[in-house]
Structure formats: C-alpha cells, structure tokens
Amino acid sequence: MTDFDKAHFLSEINLNGFCVRERVIPAPLLLRLKRDLEAAIEKEAAYHAGTDYQDYGMVLLCPLYGDSFLELLALDAFIKPVEAVMGEHCIVYSYTSSSMPPEGSNYSARIHNDCAIHMPSDYLTRFGALITLDDFTEQNGATWVLPGSHHLEEAPSEQAFYEQAVRLKVPAGSVWYAHPKVWHSGSLNRTQLWRHAVTIGFCRAYMKQRLDIPRVLQAQPVELTHCQPRVLQKLGFHAQVPASYNEYYAPPEHRSFRQLAD
C-alpha cells in the first residue's frame, strides 16, 4: 500500500466516482474479519431459521459479531480516505457484509447506486467503502463499476453499463471507496467458495443511521470499554439525540450529542 495522497484521492473520487486502495487491511486483521464474518453469517441464518431469505449472506450489523469489526474503524489507513471526503466527524450509517455464496449471487447483483437523492458534488452527505476479505476475480463475482457515472442525471441502460463498466479485480484487504451515486453491480460467483466483503456507509453526524447503532450494541450487550474514542465516535455514540432534560443539560463531556458536525 502506498502512502495516502489526499489530493490524488479526491481527484479520483471527483473524476471517476471511486478510488481503489490495495492491501489496506493488515493480514492478521484480515484473517480475523473473515473468520468473524463467516461466524456472523451462520448466526444470522439461525435468526432467520434457515438460508431461504433474500439477504442471505448479508450481515445487517457486523459490529455485533466481533472485535475485528470495531478495530477496522480504528485503522488510520482505512479511515483517513473517508475523512478526506466526509470530515473527521462523520459517523457510520450502515455496516453490513456483501458476501457472494458459492455458485450464486446476492442482493447487489443489479445495476444500482447507493443514493437516489440529489446532493452537491462539493458536500456529500453519504460515502461508501467496500473492504475485500477475499481476492476479487471474474470467477467469484468481482463488482462491476461504471467510471464517472456519478455525474449522470439518469440511470445508464444495461447495454451502456456493461459496455463501459470495469471490474474491481483486486486482492484481499483492498478498499473500494465510492461516491454514493456511482453506478455499480455485483456479479455471479462461479466458484465453490464464498467470496466475502464488508461494506460500510458513512454519513454526517446530524443524520439518522440505518439502525440506531449505539442502542443496538448496548442492548446485546457488546463490550465497548476497550474501544478507542474514535471508534465510539464513528459508531455514533457522540451523536445521540438527548432523550431527557438531564442528558441535554449534562456537562459537555457527558452529553449524548457532544461532537461537531462537518
């Protein structure tokens, strides 16, 4: 992995709508992420009483299932590019998986983008990152992405998309950082093995998360006392709307919403 060049990264996001940084995740953490994700997929299948449901292979909230998912948010090499776009006060909107089952596909295998609303190009309210836990290849369903398509006013036709799109054929431990309006599609995994990835969406601190992540993690409960302050901030623990007068009038360091919003 090369040193992070913020100017080059922002230029790539503006021009192509995405930027890939290879081998961002250290090998020991990568192995733990994959192990924890595989266990999480089994636990969520048990919750659904089987594998016959639309989102099989998509873990809805990865941090419920292991410290590795928390440690990823503490990794400078992963977070710096996100904060280059969204500012240091951004929080996690969603933290799911995108794993292609053997000889199959998943919910992502359609031409889509991740944000249908208009947003100014110089102030994104959403931003995404896909972390590859396996090598992405043509055989196991590497993602298709259409460069520059975040500038399109309408969805590309299927023919235009596949004539111009490129495949994200990258090694495990890489990160695909993406503008929420860039058009992309998953593909078919033609191998006998799972192809694993984790996807994290980020939003501004004043926005609602897909799930109320702090409340979900506290209800399990998930052990968080060892987490770095930045991990808790990214999970939204510093951006909770006060639920009482006592929370609103608490000292600044104890307030449920105590961070700035970029």
MARMIKE-863724 format. One record per residue: residue number from 1; residue in three letters; x, z, y of N, C-alpha, C, O in turn. Coordinates in steps of 0.1 Angstrom, whole numbers. Example, Ala and Ser with C-alpha at 12.3 -4.5 7.8 and 13.67 -1.06 7.14 Angstrom:
<atoms>
   i  aa   nxx   nzz   nyy  caxx  cazz  cayy   cxx   czz   cyy   oxx   ozz   oyy
   1 ALA   132    78   -57   123    78   -45   132    78   -33   142    85   -33
   2 SER   128    71   -22   137    71   -11   129    79     0   134    80    11
</atoms>
This chain:
<atoms>
   i  aa   nxx   nzz   nyy  caxx  cazz  cayy   cxx   czz   cyy   oxx   ozz   oyy
   1 MET     8     0   -12     0     0     0     9     0    12    18     8    13
   2 THR     6    -9    22    13    -9    35     8     1    44    -3     7    42
   3 ASP    16     5    55    12    14    65    -1     8    72    -3    -4    73
   4 PHE    -9    17    77   -22    13    83   -19     7    97   -14    14   105
   5 ASP   -23    -5    99   -22   -12   112   -36   -13   118   -44   -21   114
   6 LYS   -39    -4   127   -53    -3   132   -57   -16   139   -68   -20   137
   7 ALA   -48   -22   147   -52   -34   154   -55   -45   144   -65   -52   146
   8 HIS   -47   -47   134   -49   -57   124   -62   -55   116   -70   -64   114
   9 PHE   -64   -42   113   -76   -38   105   -89   -42   113   -98   -48   108
  10 LEU   -89   -38   126  -101   -40   134  -103   -55   136  -115   -60   137
  11 SER   -92   -62   137   -93   -77   139  -100   -83   127  -108   -92   128
  12 GLU   -96   -79   115  -101   -84   102  -116   -81   101  -124   -89    97
  13 ILE  -120   -69   105  -134   -65   104  -142   -73   114  -153   -78   111
  14 ASN  -137   -76   126  -144   -84   136  -145   -98   131  -155  -104   133
  15 LEU  -134  -104   126  -134  -118   122  -141  -121   109  -150  -129   109
  16 ASN  -138  -113    99  -143  -116    85  -155  -107    81  -163  -110    72
  17 GLY  -156   -96    88  -166   -86    84  -162   -76    73  -169   -68    69
  18 PHE  -149   -78    69  -144   -69    59  -129   -69    59  -123   -78    64
  19 CYS  -123   -59    52  -108   -59    51  -106   -51    38  -112   -41    35
  20 VAL   -97   -56    29   -93   -50    17   -79   -44    18   -70   -50    23
  21 ARG   -78   -31    15   -65   -24    14   -63   -20    -1   -71   -13    -7
  22 GLU   -52   -26    -6   -50   -24   -21   -42   -11   -23   -34    -6   -16
  23 ARG   -45    -5   -35   -38     7   -41   -38    18   -30   -27    24   -28
  24 VAL   -49    21   -24   -51    32   -15   -51    45   -22   -46    55   -17
  25 ILE   -58    46   -34   -60    58   -41   -49    61   -51   -46    53   -59
  26 PRO   -42    73   -49   -31    76   -59   -36    77   -73   -48    80   -76
  27 ALA   -27    73   -82   -31    72   -96   -37    84  -102   -47    83  -109
  28 PRO   -32    96  -100   -38   108  -106   -52   111  -101   -61   114  -109
  29 LEU   -55   108   -88   -68   110   -83   -77    99   -88   -89   101   -91
  30 LEU   -72    87   -90   -80    76   -95   -85    79  -109   -96    76  -113
  31 LEU   -76    84  -117   -80    88  -131   -91    98  -131  -100    97  -140
  32 ARG   -90   108  -123  -100   119  -122  -113   113  -117  -124   117  -122
  33 LEU  -113   105  -107  -125    99  -102  -132    91  -113  -145    92  -114
  34 LYS  -125    83  -121  -131    76  -131  -137    85  -142  -148    82  -147
  35 ARG  -129    95  -146  -134   104  -156  -147   111  -151  -157   113  -159
  36 ASP  -147   116  -139  -158   123  -133  -170   114  -132  -182   118  -134
  37 LEU  -168   102  -128  -179    92  -127  -185    89  -140  -198    89  -141
  38 GLU  -177    87  -150  -183    84  -163  -192    96  -168  -202    94  -174
  39 ALA  -187   108  -166  -195   120  -170  -208   121  -161  -218   124  -166
  40 ALA  -207   117  -149  -218   118  -140  -229   108  -144  -241   111  -143
  41 ILE  -225    96  -148  -234    86  -153  -242    91  -165  -254    89  -166
  42 GLU  -236    98  -174  -242   103  -185  -252   114  -181  -263   115  -187
  43 LYS  -248   123  -172  -257   133  -167  -270   128  -160  -281   133  -161
  44 GLU  -268   117  -152  -279   112  -145  -288   104  -155  -301   104  -153
  45 ALA  -283    98  -165  -291    92  -176  -299   103  -183  -311   100  -186
  46 ALA  -293   114  -185  -301   125  -191  -312   130  -182  -323   133  -187
  47 TYR  -310   130  -169  -320   134  -159  -332   124  -160  -343   128  -159
  48 HIS  -329   111  -162  -339   101  -163  -344    99  -178  -353    91  -180
  49 ALA  -339   108  -187  -344   107  -201  -341    94  -207  -349    89  -215
  50 GLY  -329    88  -204  -326    76  -211  -319    66  -201  -317    70  -189
  51 THR  -316    54  -206  -309    45  -197  -318    33  -192  -314    24  -186
  52 ASP  -331    34  -196  -340    23  -192  -346    26  -179  -359    28  -178
  53 TYR  -338    26  -168  -343    27  -155  -335    18  -146  -324    14  -149
  54 GLN  -341    14  -134  -335     3  -126  -321     6  -122  -312    -3  -121
  55 ASP  -318    18  -118  -305    22  -112  -295    28  -122  -286    35  -118
  56 TYR  -297    25  -135  -287    30  -145  -273    26  -141  -270    14  -139
  57 GLY  -264    36  -141  -250    33  -137  -248    36  -123  -236    37  -118
  58 MET  -258    39  -115  -257    43  -101  -259    58  -100  -270    62  -101
  59 VAL  -248    65   -97  -249    79   -95  -254    81   -80  -248    76   -71
  60 LEU  -265    88   -78  -271    89   -65  -262    97   -55  -262    93   -43
  61 LEU  -256   108   -59  -248   116   -50  -235   121   -58  -236   132   -64
  62 CYS  -225   113   -57  -213   116   -65  -207   130   -63  -202   136   -73
  63 PRO  -207   136   -51  -200   149   -49  -207   160   -57  -201   171   -57
  64 LEU  -218   158   -63  -224   168   -72  -216   170   -85  -218   180   -92
  65 TYR  -207   160   -88  -202   159  -101  -187   161  -102  -181   156  -112
  66 GLY  -180   167   -93  -166   169   -95  -158   170   -82  -162   163   -72
  67 ASP  -147   178   -82  -139   179   -70  -132   166   -66  -129   164   -54
  68 SER  -130   157   -75  -123   145   -72  -131   137   -61  -125   131   -52
  69 PHE  -144   138   -61  -152   131   -51  -151   137   -37  -152   131   -27
  70 LEU  -148   150   -37  -146   157   -24  -132   154   -19  -130   152    -7
  71 GLU  -122   154   -28  -108   152   -24  -106   138   -18   -98   136   -10
  72 LEU  -114   128   -23  -113   115   -17  -116   115    -2  -109   107     5
  73 LEU  -125   124     3  -128   124    17  -116   131    25  -116   130    37
  74 ALA  -107   138    18   -96   144    24   -84   135    25   -74   139    31
  75 LEU   -84   123    19   -73   114    18   -71   106    31   -80    98    34
  76 ASP   -61   109    38   -58   102    51   -59    86    49   -65    79    57
  77 ALA   -52    82    39   -51    67    37   -65    61    35   -67    49    39
  78 PHE   -74    68    30   -88    63    28   -96    64    41  -103    55    45
  79 ILE   -95    76    48  -104    79    59   -99    72    72  -108    69    80
  80 LYS   -86    71    74   -82    65    87   -88    52    91   -93    50   102
  81 PRO   -89    42    81   -96    30    85  -111    32    89  -116    25    97
  82 VAL  -118    41    82  -132    44    85  -133    49    99  -141    44   107
  83 GLU  -124    59   103  -125    65   116  -120    55   127  -123    57   138
  84 ALA  -112    45   123  -108    35   133  -120    27   138  -120    23   149
  85 VAL  -130    26   130  -142    19   133  -153    28   139  -159    25   149
  86 MET  -155    40   132  -166    48   135  -163    61   143  -172    68   147
  87 GLY  -150    63   145  -146    76   152  -145    87   143  -150    87   132
  88 GLU  -138    98   147  -135   109   138  -147   117   135  -146   125   125
  89 HIS  -157   116   142  -169   125   140  -180   119   131  -190   125   129
  90 CYS  -177   107   125  -187   101   116  -188   109   104  -180   117   100
  91 ILE  -200   108    97  -203   115    85  -207   106    74  -210    94    77
  92 VAL  -208   111    62  -213   103    51  -228   101    52  -235   111    53
  93 TYR  -232    89    50  -246    86    49  -251    86    35  -261    91    31
  94 SER  -243    79    26  -246    79    12  -232    79     4  -222    74     9
  95 TYR  -233    84    -8  -221    85   -16  -225    82   -31  -228    92   -38
  96 THR  -225    70   -34  -230    66   -47  -219    59   -56  -208    58   -51
  97 SER  -223    54   -67  -214    46   -75  -220    32   -77  -232    29   -74
  98 SER  -212    22   -80  -216     9   -83  -209     4   -95  -199    -4   -94
  99 SER  -214     8  -107  -207     5  -119  -215    -5  -127  -227    -4  -129
 100 MET  -208   -16  -131  -214   -26  -139  -213   -23  -154  -202   -21  -159
 101 PRO  -224   -22  -161  -224   -18  -175  -218   -30  -184  -218   -41  -179
 102 PRO  -214   -28  -196  -209   -38  -204  -219   -49  -207  -231   -46  -209
 103 GLU  -215   -62  -205  -224   -73  -208  -237   -72  -199  -248   -75  -204
 104 GLY  -235   -67  -187  -247   -65  -178  -243   -65  -164  -232   -68  -160
 105 SER  -253   -62  -156  -251   -61  -141  -258   -49  -136  -263   -40  -143
 106 ASN  -260   -48  -123  -267   -37  -117  -275   -41  -105  -276   -53  -102
 107 TYR  -280   -31   -97  -289   -34   -86  -282   -42   -75  -289   -48   -66
 108 SER  -269   -43   -75  -262   -50   -64  -261   -65   -66  -257   -73   -58
 109 ALA  -266   -70   -78  -264   -84   -81  -275   -93   -75  -282   -99   -82
 110 ARG  -275   -92   -62  -283  -101   -54  -276  -103   -41  -268   -95   -37
 111 ILE  -279  -114   -34  -272  -116   -21  -279  -107   -11  -291  -109    -8
 112 HIS  -271   -98    -5  -277   -89     4  -267   -84    14  -255   -86    12
 113 ASN  -271   -77    25  -262   -69    33  -268   -55    33  -279   -52    28
 114 ASP  -261   -46    40  -265   -32    39  -272   -26    52  -273   -14    53
 115 CYS  -275   -35    61  -282   -31    73  -290   -43    79  -284   -53    83
 116 ALA  -303   -42    79  -311   -53    84  -314   -52    99  -318   -62   104
 117 ILE  -311   -41   105  -314   -40   119  -302   -46   128  -291   -47   123
 118 HIS  -306   -49   140  -295   -54   149  -287   -42   154  -292   -31   157
 119 MET  -274   -44   156  -265   -34   162  -255   -42   170  -250   -52   166
 120 PRO  -250   -36   181  -240   -42   189  -227   -43   181  -224   -34   173
 121 SER  -219   -54   183  -207   -56   175  -196   -46   179  -187   -43   171
 122 ASP  -197   -40   191  -187   -31   195  -191   -16   193  -184    -7   197
 123 TYR  -202   -14   187  -206     0   184  -215     0   171  -227    -1   171
 124 LEU  -208     1   160  -215     1   147  -221    15   144  -215    25   147
 125 THR  -233    16   139  -239    28   135  -238    31   120  -241    42   115
 126 ARG  -233    21   113  -231    22    99  -218    14    95  -214     5   102
 127 PHE  -211    19    84  -199    12    80  -198    16    65  -201    27    61
 128 GLY  -192     7    57  -192    10    43  -178     8    37  -169     2    42
 129 ALA  -176    15    25  -163    14    18  -166    14     3  -174    23    -2
 130 LEU  -161     5    -4  -162     4   -19  -148     7   -25  -139     0   -21
 131 ILE  -147    17   -33  -135    20   -39  -135    16   -54  -143    20   -62
 132 THR  -125     7   -58  -125     2   -71  -118    12   -80  -106    16   -78
 133 LEU  -125    16   -91  -119    25  -101  -113    18  -113  -106    23  -121
 134 ASP  -116     5  -114  -111    -4  -123  -106   -17  -116  -110   -19  -105
 135 ASP   -97   -25  -122   -94   -38  -117  -107   -46  -116  -115   -46  -125
 136 PHE  -109   -53  -104  -120   -62  -103  -115   -76  -106  -106   -81  -101
 137 THR  -122   -82  -116  -118   -95  -121  -131  -104  -122  -142   -99  -120
 138 GLU  -129  -117  -123  -140  -126  -125  -148  -122  -138  -160  -123  -138
 139 GLN  -141  -117  -148  -148  -114  -161  -156  -102  -160  -167  -101  -166
 140 ASN  -152   -92  -152  -160   -79  -152  -169   -78  -140  -174   -67  -137
 141 GLY  -171   -89  -132  -182   -88  -122  -176   -85  -108  -183   -78  -100
 142 ALA  -165   -90  -104  -159   -88   -91  -169   -92   -80  -176  -103   -82
 143 THR  -171   -85   -70  -180   -87   -59  -178  -100   -52  -166  -104   -49
 144 TRP  -188  -108   -49  -187  -119   -40  -190  -115   -26  -198  -106   -23
 145 VAL  -183  -120   -16  -185  -117    -2  -183  -130     6  -174  -137     4
 146 LEU  -191  -132    16  -191  -143    25  -184  -140    38  -190  -133    46
 147 PRO  -171  -144    40  -164  -141    52  -171  -145    65  -177  -156    65
 148 GLY  -171  -136    75  -177  -140    87  -193  -139    88  -198  -142    98
 149 SER  -199  -136    77  -214  -137    76  -221  -126    84  -233  -126    85
 150 HIS  -213  -116    88  -219  -105    97  -223  -111   110  -231  -104   118
 151 HIS  -219  -123   114  -223  -129   126  -235  -138   125  -241  -143   135
 152 LEU  -240  -140   112  -252  -148   110  -265  -141   115  -266  -129   114
 153 GLU  -274  -149   120  -286  -144   125  -296  -143   113  -305  -135   114
 154 GLU  -295  -151   103  -304  -151    92  -295  -151    79  -283  -154    79
 155 ALA  -302  -147    68  -295  -147    55  -291  -161    51  -298  -170    53
 156 PRO  -279  -162    45  -274  -175    40  -283  -180    28  -287  -171    21
 157 SER  -284  -193    26  -290  -197    14  -281  -194     2  -269  -192     4
 158 GLU  -287  -194   -10  -279  -191   -22  -268  -202   -23  -257  -198   -27
 159 GLN  -271  -214   -20  -261  -225   -22  -250  -223   -12  -238  -224   -16
 160 ALA  -253  -221     1  -243  -219    11  -234  -207     8  -222  -207    10
 161 PHE  -241  -196     3  -233  -184     0  -223  -186   -11  -211  -183    -9
 162 TYR  -227  -192   -22  -217  -194   -33  -207  -205   -31  -197  -205   -37
 163 GLU  -210  -214   -22  -201  -225   -18  -189  -219   -10  -178  -224   -10
 164 GLN  -192  -209    -2  -182  -204     8  -177  -189     5  -167  -185    11
 165 ALA  -184  -182    -4  -180  -168    -6  -167  -168   -14  -163  -177   -21
 166 VAL  -160  -156   -13  -148  -153   -21  -151  -141   -30  -160  -134   -28
 167 ARG  -142  -140   -40  -143  -129   -50  -133  -118   -46  -122  -121   -42
 168 LEU  -138  -106   -47  -129   -94   -45  -121   -91   -58  -125   -81   -65
 169 LYS  -112   -99   -61  -103   -97   -73   -91   -88   -69   -81   -93   -64
 170 VAL   -93   -75   -70   -83   -66   -65   -80   -55   -76   -88   -53   -85
 171 PRO   -69   -49   -75   -65   -39   -85   -73   -26   -83   -78   -23   -72
 172 ALA   -74   -18   -94   -80    -4   -93   -73     4   -82   -61     3   -80
 173 GLY   -81    12   -75   -75    20   -64   -76    14   -51   -71    19   -41
 174 SER   -81     2   -50   -82    -5   -37   -95    -2   -30  -104     4   -37
 175 VAL   -96    -4   -17  -108    -2   -10  -112   -14    -2  -104   -20     5
 176 TRP  -125   -18    -3  -131   -28     4  -139   -22    15  -150   -16    13
 177 TYR  -134   -23    28  -141   -18    39  -149   -29    45  -145   -40    47
 178 ALA  -162   -26    48  -171   -37    52  -181   -33    63  -187   -22    63
 179 HIS  -182   -43    72  -193   -43    82  -206   -43    75  -208   -50    65
 180 PRO  -216   -35    79  -229   -34    72  -237   -47    71  -246   -48    63
 181 LYS  -234   -56    80  -242   -69    80  -235   -80    73  -240   -91    73
 182 VAL  -223   -78    66  -217   -89    59  -225   -91    46  -228   -81    39
 183 TRP  -227  -103    42  -235  -107    31  -226  -107    18  -215  -112    19
 184 HIS  -231  -101     7  -223  -100    -5  -232   -98   -17  -244   -97   -15
 185 SER  -226   -99   -29  -234   -98   -41  -225   -93   -52  -213   -97   -53
 186 GLY  -231   -85   -61  -224   -81   -73  -225   -93   -83  -231  -104   -79
 187 SER  -220   -91   -94  -220  -102  -104  -222   -97  -118  -225   -85  -120
 188 LEU  -220  -105  -128  -222  -101  -142  -209   -97  -148  -199  -104  -147
 189 ASN  -210   -85  -155  -198   -80  -162  -199   -87  -176  -208   -83  -184
 190 ARG  -190   -96  -179  -190  -102  -192  -181   -96  -202  -178  -102  -213
 191 THR  -176   -84  -199  -167   -77  -209  -175   -67  -216  -186   -64  -214
 192 GLN  -168   -60  -226  -174   -49  -234  -171   -36  -228  -175   -26  -234
 193 LEU  -166   -35  -216  -162   -22  -210  -170   -21  -196  -173   -31  -190
 194 TRP  -173    -8  -192  -178    -6  -179  -168   -10  -168  -156    -9  -171
 195 ARG  -173   -15  -157  -165   -17  -145  -169    -8  -134  -181    -9  -129
 196 HIS  -161     2  -131  -165    13  -122  -161    11  -108  -150     6  -105
 197 ALA  -169    16   -99  -166    17   -84  -174    27   -78  -184    31   -83
 198 VAL  -169    32   -67  -177    42   -59  -179    36   -45  -170    29   -39
 199 THR  -191    38   -40  -194    32   -26  -199    43   -17  -207    52   -21
 200 ILE  -193    44    -5  -196    54     5  -200    47    18  -193    39    23
 201 GLY  -212    51    22  -216    46    35  -214    57    46  -217    69    43
 202 PHE  -210    53    57  -208    63    68  -217    59    80  -221    48    82
 203 CYS  -221    70    87  -230    68    99  -225    77   110  -216    85   108
 204 ARG  -232    76   121  -229    85   132  -235    99   130  -244   101   122
 205 ALA  -228   109   136  -232   123   133  -246   127   137  -252   136   131
 206 TYR  -252   120   146  -265   123   151  -276   116   142  -288   118   145
 207 MET  -272   108   132  -282   101   124  -285   109   111  -277   118   107
 208 LYS  -296   106   105  -300   112    92  -293   106    81  -290    94    80
 209 GLN  -288   114    71  -283   109    59  -293   104    49  -305   108    51
 210 ARG  -290    96    39  -299    92    29  -305   104    22  -318   105    20
 211 LEU  -297   113    18  -301   126    13  -295   137    23  -285   134    29
 212 ASP  -302   148    24  -296   159    31  -285   165    23  -287   175    16
 213 ILE  -273   159    24  -262   163    15  -258   178    16  -257   183     5
 214 PRO  -257   184    27  -254   198    27  -264   206    19  -260   215    11
 215 ARG  -277   204    21  -287   211    14  -287   209    -1  -289   218    -9
 216 VAL  -285   196    -5  -284   193   -19  -272   200   -26  -274   205   -37
 217 LEU  -261   199   -19  -249   205   -25  -250   221   -26  -246   227   -36
 218 GLN  -256   227   -16  -258   241   -16  -269   246   -27  -268   257   -32
 219 ALA  -278   237   -30  -289   241   -39  -284   240   -54  -290   247   -62
 220 GLN  -273   233   -57  -269   232   -71  -264   245   -77  -269   248   -88
 221 PRO  -255   253   -72  -247   250   -60  -233   244   -64  -229   245   -76
 222 VAL  -227   237   -55  -214   231   -56  -204   240   -49  -206   244   -37
 223 GLU  -193   243   -55  -183   252   -49  -175   244   -38  -169   234   -41
 224 LEU  -176   249   -26  -171   242   -15  -161   250    -7  -155   246     3
 225 THR  -158   263   -11  -149   271    -3  -135   267    -2  -128   270     7
 226 HIS  -131   258   -12  -117   253   -12  -116   240    -4  -104   236    -2
 227 CYS  -127   235     2  -126   222     8  -120   223    22  -121   233    29
 228 GLN  -112   213    26  -107   212    39  -118   210    49  -129   205    46
 229 PRO  -116   215    62  -127   214    72  -132   200    74  -144   197    76
 230 ARG  -122   190    73  -127   176    75  -136   172    64  -145   164    66
 231 VAL  -134   176    51  -143   173    41  -157   178    43  -167   170    42
 232 LEU  -159   190    48  -172   196    51  -178   188    63  -190   186    63
 233 GLN  -170   185    72  -175   177    84  -180   164    79  -191   160    84
 234 LYS  -173   157    71  -177   143    66  -190   144    58  -198   135    58
 235 LEU  -191   155    51  -204   157    43  -216   161    51  -227   161    46
 236 GLY  -213   164    64  -225   166    73  -227   181    76  -237   184    82
 237 PHE  -218   190    71  -221   204    73  -220   208    88  -224   219    91
 238 HIS  -213   200    96  -212   204   110  -222   196   119  -222   197   131
 239 ALA  -231   189   112  -241   181   119  -255   184   114  -264   175   115
 240 GLN  -258   196   110  -271   200   106  -280   204   117  -276   212   126
 241 VAL  -292   199   118  -301   203   128  -305   218   127  -308   222   116
 242 PRO  -304   226   138  -308   240   136  -322   242   131  -331   235   134
 243 ALA  -323   252   122  -336   255   116  -342   268   121  -353   272   116
 244 SER  -336   274   131  -341   286   137  -335   288   151  -325   282   154
 245 TYR  -341   297   158  -335   301   171  -322   308   169  -312   305   177
 246 ASN  -320   315   158  -307   322   156  -296   311   154  -285   313   159
 247 GLU  -299   301   146  -289   290   144  -286   283   157  -275   280   160
 248 TYR  -296   281   165  -294   274   178  -285   282   187  -277   276   194
 249 TYR  -288   295   188  -281   303   198  -268   310   192  -263   319   198
 250 ALA  -264   306   180  -252   312   174  -240   309   182  -240   299   189
 251 PRO  -229   316   180  -216   313   186  -212   299   182  -216   294   171
 252 PRO  -205   292   191  -202   277   188  -196   275   174  -199   265   167
 253 GLU  -187   284   169  -180   282   157  -190   284   145  -186   281   133
 254 HIS  -201   290   147  -211   292   136  -223   284   137  -233   285   129
 255 ARG  -224   275   147  -236   267   148  -237   257   137  -227   252   132
 256 SER  -249   253   133  -251   243   123  -248   229   128  -245   221   120
 257 PHE  -249   227   141  -246   214   147  -235   218   158  -239   222   169
 258 ARG  -223   216   155  -212   220   164  -202   209   167  -191   213   172
 259 GLN  -204   197   163  -194   187   165  -199   177   175  -210   176   179
 260 LEU  -189   170   181  -192   159   190  -197   147   182  -194   146   170
 261 ALA  -203   138   189  -207   125   182  -201   114   190  -203   113   202
 262 ASP  -193   105   183  -186    94   189  -197    84   195  -193    74   201
</atoms>
